[in-house]
């Protein structure tokens, strides 16, 4: 895979993430902030972005979203155990809810 192709994929993922974030924030901001691990100030900024701003922001060469399950032990617990589907989803939600939202930058 070429670097240009990877950058195109990152831009596409970023735009999809930002559009989903806006949709979630508009439908239920409290639940969206919890699911996206956003603080109030960041959530307000994302919700207020214009389509042009969304496209500009998506063009960054870095991923705008991050994997919530950055703890290898948590990831292993979710993927290696044989659980009933419903119980596995509850377990995943509990593990991910323990991750704190990103703090607001000083400013």
Protein Blocks (a to p, Z undefined) as FASTA:
>chain_A
ZZklmmmmmmmmmmmmmmmmmmmmmmommlmmmmnopafklmmmmmmpcfklmmmmmmpc
bdfbdcfblcfklmmmmmmpccdfklmmmmmmmmmmmpccdddddZZ
